[in-house]
Amino acid sequence: MRPRDRSLKSGFTLVETIISMSILVFLILALFTIMTSNLTALFNSKSRSIALNLAQEKIENLKNLSYDNLATQGGNIYPAGSIVDDEVIIRNNLRFRIHTDIRYIDNPYDGNALGTIPNKPTDLYSYDYKKATVEIYTATGTTKLAVLSTDVAAKAAETSSNTGVLIIRVIDASGSPVSNATVQVTNTNPNPDVTIQTSTDIQGQVALPKLPPDAATGYHVVITKSGYSSDQTYPIGAQYPAPSNPDFGLIVQQTTIKTFAIDALANLSLAIKNQSGSPLSNVAVTINGQKTINTSPAAYKTQLTSTTDSNGNVSFNLIDWDSYSVALAGYTILSSNPFNPISVQPNSFSSAIITAATTPTSYPVITAVSPNSSQAIAAVGIDITGANLNSGSVFLLRRSGSSDRQASSLVYSAPNTLSGNIDLTGAALGDWDLIVTTNGLSTTQTSALVVTP
């Protein structure tokens, strides 16, 4: 019998073929990525080179204009000029957006309009020279490809005139300056009309000199920024007879300073339930901010109404930072955590749990508890403010896993204040709920008091 031929035959197995193909695909993808990256870099380099040339051409054209004509159509110089603020140019088959900004500059050498430079006078003519800035962007996006600027001075820029200076300051909720905020200033009383749109600098300011005076209140200002709240002045009229921040006039050879406050928008979510803890659905919820537009009669900047969903939840999105009072149609709020009104901070997501009962109600109402924190000591005095309280009302503190802490030495003070002492000796650290009972009906204020070390 002949032995079987066990010699290896040439060729690849299926597994080896798959591995080889995978390696080949990987190498092709890597090569393609490198080629794409190189082409993108080459294209970007070409675009930036062309953009720089465009910026240089634009700057040279601006330098050839007279000083008085150096103003854009919608910029911050009055009267407006003929220079286009934004234009699209095609160069070498590529589209570019050119933005031109021209504004007066107040040199601190001779003081400033605010008079805040030590050992320098107040500069009544805060327009020492003009700065022209040209920015080149991609036509379809916001990618900045090039930027150039130049300073241009007049032969006699600072001379007495029959104009005034307006300085706009924009701050956030903490008082810090807000840069790149859009500032719109209009006034239809002068001839020609004042129509200015500009933006704040890194100090949150913009200076608008050489504006025509107005003995009336014709100057109207609107401040906006993407993702931020807005602020503005309001015309005095039938709708707002006494605006909180009215439109204003401008005095000859004087500086008028106006301050506005904007900040990042926020969101507020509310969970509405009844006294047994079940969600309240299809309830109209109204929030009312404290920022006013008009003082008398009071008109508020933010007043919104929405309806709870099947889970008793309702959201108010993209609202101002403010303190919001919450009201429920047909219901009385028994307790709120945090307490009503609810403070909403800028760029935040705030939430609250609100317990309510149908109006009218005999359930005790809790609107404030003081203090809201205490050390674990004996005889801690607690004051409760609310409604539906009387001399027979009692209260206690409760925490899961701990024994209730009943209040003693109770004192009821008309119209609706209840006070008492609670022994917190040895109490567990953390949040404790407060439960108030009147005539057998109880209301719980969650996390009413925090026991600290």
C-alpha positions as CSV (number, residue, x, y, z in Angstrom):
1,M,0.0,0.0,0.0
2,R,1.4,3.4,-1.0
3,P,1.7,6.0,1.7
4,R,-0.6,9.1,1.5
5,D,1.0,12.2,0.1
6,R,1.0,14.7,3.0
7,S,3.0,17.4,1.3
8,L,1.6,21.0,1.7
9,K,-0.1,22.5,-1.3
10,S,0.4,26.1,-2.3
11,G,-2.4,28.7,-1.9
12,F,-4.3,30.7,0.8
13,T,-7.0,29.5,3.1
14,L,-10.3,31.5,3.4
15,V,-9.2,33.0,6.8
16,E,-5.9,34.1,5.3
17,T,-7.6,35.7,2.4
18,I,-10.0,37.6,4.6
19,I,-7.1,38.9,6.8
20,S,-5.2,39.9,3.7
21,M,-8.1,41.8,2.2
22,S,-8.7,43.5,5.6
23,I,-5.1,44.7,5.7
24,L,-5.4,45.9,2.1
25,V,-8.6,47.9,2.8
26,F,-7.1,49.4,5.9
27,L,-4.0,50.6,3.9
28,I,-6.3,52.0,1.2
29,L,-8.4,53.9,3.8
30,A,-5.3,55.2,5.5
31,L,-3.9,56.4,2.2
32,F,-7.2,58.0,1.3
33,T,-7.3,59.8,4.6
34,I,-3.8,61.2,4.1
35,M,-4.6,62.3,0.6
36,T,-7.9,64.0,1.8
37,S,-6.1,65.7,4.6
38,N,-3.4,67.0,2.3
39,L,-5.9,68.2,-0.2
40,T,-7.9,70.0,2.6
41,A,-4.8,71.6,3.9
42,L,-3.8,72.7,0.4
43,F,-7.3,74.1,-0.2
44,N,-7.3,76.0,3.2
45,S,-3.9,77.4,2.5
46,K,-5.0,78.6,-0.9
47,S,-8.2,80.1,0.6
48,R,-6.3,81.9,3.4
49,S,-3.8,83.3,0.9
50,I,-6.6,84.7,-1.3
51,A,-8.5,86.0,1.7
52,L,-5.4,87.9,2.9
53,N,-5.0,89.5,-0.5
54,L,-8.7,90.5,-0.4
55,A,-8.3,92.0,3.1
56,Q,-5.2,94.0,1.9
57,E,-7.1,95.3,-1.1
58,K,-10.0,96.4,1.0
59,I,-7.8,98.2,3.5
60,E,-6.1,100.1,0.7
61,N,-9.4,101.1,-0.7
62,L,-10.6,102.4,2.6
63,K,-7.4,104.4,3.1
64,N,-8.1,106.2,-0.2
65,L,-11.4,107.5,1.1
66,S,-11.8,110.8,2.8
67,Y,-12.1,110.8,6.6
68,D,-15.7,111.9,6.7
69,N,-16.7,109.3,4.2
70,L,-15.1,106.5,6.2
71,A,-18.3,104.9,7.5
72,T,-20.3,101.8,6.7
73,Q,-24.0,101.7,5.8
74,G,-25.1,100.0,9.0
75,G,-22.2,100.5,11.4
76,N,-21.8,102.6,14.5
77,I,-20.9,105.9,12.9
78,Y,-23.4,108.7,12.3
79,P,-24.3,109.7,9.6
80,A,-24.0,106.3,7.9
81,G,-21.7,106.0,4.9
82,S,-21.8,104.2,1.6
83,I,-19.4,101.3,2.5
84,V,-21.1,97.9,2.5
85,D,-20.9,96.2,5.9
86,D,-21.1,92.6,4.4
87,E,-20.5,91.6,0.9
88,V,-19.8,88.3,-1.0
89,I,-16.9,88.3,-3.5
90,I,-15.9,85.5,-5.9
91,R,-12.2,85.2,-6.4
92,N,-10.5,82.3,-8.3
93,N,-13.8,80.5,-8.3
94,L,-14.0,80.7,-4.5
95,R,-16.7,82.6,-2.6
96,F,-15.7,84.8,0.3
97,R,-17.7,87.0,2.7
98,I,-16.1,90.3,3.6
99,H,-17.2,92.1,6.8
100,T,-16.1,95.7,7.3
101,D,-16.3,97.4,10.7
102,I,-15.4,101.1,11.1
103,R,-15.7,102.8,14.5
104,Y,-14.4,105.7,16.5
105,I,-11.6,105.1,19.0
106,D,-11.0,107.1,22.1
107,N,-7.3,107.2,22.9
108,P,-6.7,107.0,26.6
109,Y,-3.8,109.4,26.4
110,D,-6.1,112.4,26.9
111,G,-8.6,110.7,29.2
112,N,-11.8,108.9,28.3
113,A,-15.5,109.8,28.2
114,L,-16.1,108.1,31.5
115,G,-13.4,110.0,33.3
116,T,-12.1,106.8,34.9
117,I,-8.4,107.1,34.0
118,P,-6.4,108.3,37.0
119,N,-4.8,111.7,36.6
120,K,-6.6,112.2,33.3
121,P,-9.5,114.6,32.5
122,T,-12.9,113.6,31.3
123,D,-12.6,113.5,27.5
124,L,-15.6,115.4,26.1
125,Y,-14.6,114.6,22.5
126,S,-14.1,110.8,22.7
127,Y,-13.4,110.3,19.0
128,D,-9.7,110.6,18.5
129,Y,-9.5,108.5,15.3
130,K,-11.2,105.8,13.3
131,K,-10.3,102.1,13.2
132,A,-11.2,100.2,10.1
133,T,-11.2,96.4,10.4
134,V,-11.7,94.0,7.5
135,E,-12.6,90.3,8.2
136,I,-12.7,87.6,5.5
137,Y,-14.9,84.6,6.1
138,T,-15.9,81.6,4.1
139,A,-19.1,82.4,2.2
140,T,-21.1,79.5,3.7
141,G,-19.8,79.5,7.2
142,T,-18.3,81.5,10.0
143,T,-14.7,80.4,9.6
144,K,-12.5,83.4,9.7
145,L,-9.8,83.3,7.1
146,A,-8.1,86.6,7.5
147,V,-8.4,89.9,9.4
148,L,-6.6,93.2,8.9
149,S,-7.1,96.6,10.5
150,T,-5.8,100.2,10.2
151,D,-6.1,103.4,12.1
152,V,-7.1,106.6,10.3
153,A,-6.9,110.1,11.9
154,A,-8.4,113.3,10.7
155,K,-6.5,116.6,10.5
156,A,-8.7,117.9,13.3
157,A,-10.8,115.2,14.8
158,E,-11.4,116.8,18.2
159,T,-13.3,120.0,17.7
160,S,-16.3,121.5,19.4
161,S,-19.5,120.5,17.8
162,N,-23.3,120.5,18.3
163,T,-23.3,116.7,18.8
164,G,-23.3,114.4,21.8
165,V,-21.7,111.1,22.8
166,L,-23.5,107.9,23.7
167,I,-21.8,105.1,25.6
168,I,-23.5,101.7,25.9
169,R,-22.3,99.3,28.6
170,V,-23.5,95.7,28.6
171,I,-23.0,93.5,31.7
172,D,-24.2,90.0,32.8
173,A,-25.9,88.9,36.0
174,S,-22.7,89.1,38.0
175,G,-21.8,92.6,36.6
176,S,-19.1,91.4,34.3
177,P,-18.8,92.8,30.8
178,V,-20.4,91.0,27.9
179,S,-18.4,91.2,24.7
180,N,-19.8,90.7,21.2
181,A,-23.3,91.7,22.1
182,T,-25.2,93.2,19.3
183,V,-26.2,96.9,19.9
184,Q,-28.9,98.5,17.9
185,V,-29.5,102.3,18.3
186,T,-32.3,104.1,16.4
187,N,-33.8,107.5,16.4
188,T,-36.2,108.9,13.7
189,N,-36.2,112.4,15.0
190,P,-33.0,113.7,13.4
191,N,-32.4,114.0,9.7
192,P,-31.1,111.6,8.5
193,D,-32.4,109.0,10.9
194,V,-30.0,107.3,13.3
195,T,-29.8,103.6,12.4
196,I,-26.8,102.0,14.0
197,Q,-26.0,98.3,14.5
198,T,-22.7,97.5,16.1
199,S,-21.2,95.2,18.9
200,T,-19.6,95.6,22.3
201,D,-15.9,95.3,22.7
202,I,-14.0,93.1,25.2
203,Q,-14.9,95.6,28.0
204,G,-18.6,95.2,27.1
205,Q,-18.8,98.8,25.8
206,V,-19.4,100.7,22.6
207,A,-18.9,104.4,22.2
208,L,-21.0,106.3,19.7
209,P,-19.8,109.9,19.3
210,K,-21.0,112.7,17.2
211,L,-24.6,111.8,17.5
212,P,-27.3,114.4,16.9
213,P,-28.8,115.8,20.1
214,D,-32.5,115.1,20.9
215,A,-34.4,117.1,23.5
216,A,-37.2,114.5,23.3
217,T,-36.8,110.8,24.1
218,G,-36.2,109.5,20.6
219,Y,-33.2,107.3,21.2
220,H,-34.1,103.6,21.3
221,V,-31.6,100.9,22.2
222,V,-31.9,97.1,21.8
223,I,-29.3,94.6,23.1
224,T,-29.1,91.0,21.9
225,K,-26.7,88.1,21.8
226,S,-27.3,84.6,20.5
227,G,-28.2,82.3,23.4
228,Y,-28.7,85.2,25.8
229,S,-31.6,87.2,27.1
230,S,-32.2,90.6,25.7
231,D,-32.5,94.1,27.1
232,Q,-33.8,97.4,25.7
233,T,-35.3,100.7,26.3
234,Y,-39.0,101.3,25.8
235,P,-40.9,104.2,24.2
236,I,-43.2,106.2,26.6
237,G,-46.7,105.8,25.4
238,A,-50.1,104.3,26.0
239,Q,-48.7,100.8,26.3
240,Y,-46.0,101.8,28.7
241,P,-46.7,105.1,30.4
242,A,-43.9,104.7,32.9
243,P,-41.2,102.3,31.5
244,S,-38.6,101.0,33.8
245,N,-36.0,101.8,31.2
246,P,-37.4,104.5,28.9
247,D,-36.1,105.8,25.6
248,F,-34.0,108.8,26.1
249,G,-32.6,112.0,24.6
250,L,-29.1,113.3,24.0
251,I,-27.6,116.6,25.2
252,V,-25.1,118.7,23.1
253,Q,-21.5,118.2,24.1
254,Q,-22.3,115.8,26.9
255,T,-21.8,112.1,27.4
256,T,-24.8,109.9,28.0
257,I,-24.1,106.5,29.6
258,K,-26.6,103.6,29.4
259,T,-26.1,100.2,31.1
260,F,-27.9,97.0,30.0
261,A,-27.9,93.5,31.5
262,I,-28.1,90.3,29.6
263,D,-27.0,86.7,30.3
264,A,-27.3,83.1,29.1
265,L,-30.8,81.8,28.9
266,A,-32.0,79.1,31.4
267,N,-34.6,76.4,31.8
268,L,-37.1,75.7,34.5
269,S,-38.9,72.4,35.1
270,L,-41.8,72.0,37.6
271,A,-43.3,68.8,39.0
272,I,-46.8,69.4,40.3
273,K,-48.5,67.0,42.6
274,N,-51.4,66.9,45.1
275,Q,-51.2,66.5,48.9
276,S,-51.1,62.7,48.6
277,G,-48.2,62.8,46.2
278,S,-50.1,62.0,42.9
279,P,-49.3,64.0,39.8
280,L,-51.7,66.8,38.8
281,S,-52.2,66.6,35.0
282,N,-53.7,69.2,32.7
283,V,-53.2,72.1,35.1
284,A,-52.5,75.6,33.8
285,V,-49.2,76.8,35.4
286,T,-48.2,80.5,35.2
287,I,-44.7,81.8,36.0
288,N,-44.2,85.5,36.6
289,G,-40.7,87.0,36.7
290,Q,-39.8,90.0,38.8
291,K,-38.1,92.1,36.0
292,T,-40.5,94.9,35.1
293,I,-41.0,96.7,31.8
294,N,-43.4,99.3,33.2
295,T,-43.5,100.4,36.8
296,S,-47.1,101.8,37.1
297,P,-49.1,99.8,36.2
298,A,-46.7,97.0,36.7
299,A,-45.8,95.1,33.5
300,Y,-43.4,92.2,33.7
301,K,-40.8,91.1,31.2
302,T,-41.6,87.4,31.5
303,Q,-45.1,86.0,32.1
304,L,-45.6,82.5,30.7
305,T,-48.4,79.9,31.0
306,S,-48.2,76.3,30.1
307,T,-50.1,73.1,31.0
308,T,-48.8,70.0,32.9
309,D,-48.5,66.7,31.1
310,S,-49.9,63.4,32.3
311,N,-47.1,63.1,34.8
312,G,-47.7,66.5,36.3
313,N,-44.6,68.0,34.7
314,V,-44.3,71.3,32.9
315,S,-41.2,73.0,31.5
316,F,-40.4,76.6,30.6
317,N,-37.3,76.7,28.4
318,L,-35.0,79.5,27.3
319,I,-36.1,82.1,29.9
320,D,-34.4,85.0,31.6
321,W,-32.5,84.6,34.8
322,D,-34.9,85.9,37.3
323,S,-37.0,85.1,40.4
324,Y,-40.2,83.4,39.3
325,S,-43.5,83.3,41.2
326,V,-45.6,80.2,40.4
327,A,-49.4,80.1,40.3
328,L,-51.7,77.3,39.4
329,A,-55.2,77.9,38.0
330,G,-57.8,76.6,40.4
331,Y,-55.2,75.4,43.0
332,T,-53.5,76.7,46.1
333,I,-49.8,75.9,46.5
334,L,-49.3,74.2,49.8
335,S,-45.5,73.8,49.6
336,S,-42.7,74.3,47.1
337,N,-39.1,72.9,47.1
338,P,-37.3,75.3,46.7
339,F,-39.7,77.9,48.1
340,N,-41.9,80.0,45.8
341,P,-40.7,82.3,44.2
342,I,-38.1,80.2,42.5
343,S,-34.7,81.7,41.7
344,V,-33.4,80.8,38.2
345,Q,-29.7,81.4,37.5
346,P,-28.2,82.1,34.0
347,N,-27.3,79.1,31.9
348,S,-28.8,76.7,34.4
349,F,-31.5,73.9,34.6
350,S,-33.6,74.6,37.6
351,S,-36.3,72.4,38.9
352,A,-38.9,72.5,41.7
353,I,-41.5,70.2,43.3
354,I,-44.8,71.8,44.0
355,T,-47.6,70.4,46.2
356,A,-51.0,71.9,45.6
357,A,-54.7,71.4,46.6
358,T,-57.9,72.6,45.0
359,T,-58.9,76.1,45.9
360,P,-60.4,76.8,48.5
361,T,-58.5,74.4,50.8
362,S,-58.2,73.9,54.6
363,Y,-54.7,72.3,54.3
364,P,-51.9,74.3,55.9
365,V,-49.8,76.3,53.5
366,I,-46.1,76.7,54.0
367,T,-44.4,79.6,52.2
368,A,-41.2,80.0,54.3
369,V,-39.2,78.2,57.0
370,S,-36.5,79.8,59.1
371,P,-33.8,78.7,59.6
372,N,-33.2,76.3,56.8
373,S,-30.1,74.7,58.4
374,S,-28.9,74.0,62.0
375,Q,-26.4,72.0,63.9
376,A,-27.5,68.9,65.8
377,I,-28.1,70.8,69.1
378,A,-31.0,71.1,71.6
379,A,-33.8,73.6,71.4
380,V,-33.6,74.8,67.8
381,G,-36.1,77.6,67.2
382,I,-38.1,77.2,64.0
383,D,-40.5,79.8,62.5
384,I,-43.0,78.8,59.8
385,T,-44.8,81.3,57.6
386,G,-47.8,80.4,55.6
387,A,-51.6,80.2,55.7
388,N,-54.4,78.1,57.3
389,L,-52.4,78.0,60.6
390,N,-53.9,78.5,64.0
391,S,-53.2,78.0,67.7
392,G,-53.9,74.2,67.3
393,S,-51.4,73.7,64.6
394,V,-48.4,71.4,65.3
395,F,-45.3,70.5,63.3
396,L,-42.4,68.0,63.3
397,L,-39.3,67.1,61.4
398,R,-39.0,63.7,59.7
399,R,-36.2,61.8,58.0
400,S,-36.2,58.3,56.6
401,G,-34.4,55.9,59.0
402,S,-34.7,58.3,62.0
403,S,-37.3,59.0,64.6
404,D,-39.6,62.0,64.2
405,R,-38.6,65.2,66.0
406,Q,-41.7,66.8,67.4
407,A,-41.8,70.6,68.1
408,S,-42.6,71.9,71.6
409,S,-43.3,75.3,73.1
410,L,-45.5,76.2,70.1
411,V,-46.6,79.8,69.6
412,Y,-49.1,80.9,67.0
413,S,-48.8,84.6,65.9
414,A,-51.6,86.1,63.8
415,P,-52.1,86.2,60.9
416,N,-50.1,83.1,59.9
417,T,-46.9,82.4,61.7
418,L,-46.2,79.3,63.8
419,S,-43.1,79.0,66.0
420,G,-41.6,76.2,68.1
421,N,-38.5,74.5,69.4
422,I,-37.2,71.1,68.2
423,D,-34.5,69.1,70.0
424,L,-31.9,68.0,67.3
425,T,-29.5,66.4,69.7
426,G,-28.0,63.4,68.0
427,A,-30.1,64.0,64.8
428,A,-28.8,62.5,61.6
429,L,-27.0,64.8,59.3
430,G,-28.7,65.8,56.1
431,D,-32.1,66.9,54.9
432,W,-35.2,66.7,57.1
433,D,-38.8,67.2,55.9
434,L,-41.1,69.5,57.8
435,I,-44.7,68.3,58.4
436,V,-47.3,70.9,59.6
437,T,-50.7,69.6,60.7
438,T,-53.8,71.8,61.2
439,N,-57.2,70.3,62.1
440,G,-56.0,66.8,61.1
441,L,-54.8,67.9,57.7
442,S,-51.0,67.8,57.0
443,T,-48.7,69.4,54.5
444,T,-45.1,68.4,53.9
445,Q,-42.3,70.7,53.0
446,T,-39.5,68.5,51.7
447,S,-35.9,69.3,52.6
448,A,-37.1,72.1,54.8
449,L,-34.1,71.9,57.2
450,V,-30.5,70.6,56.8
451,V,-28.8,69.3,59.9
452,T,-25.1,70.2,59.6
453,P,-22.0,68.9,61.6
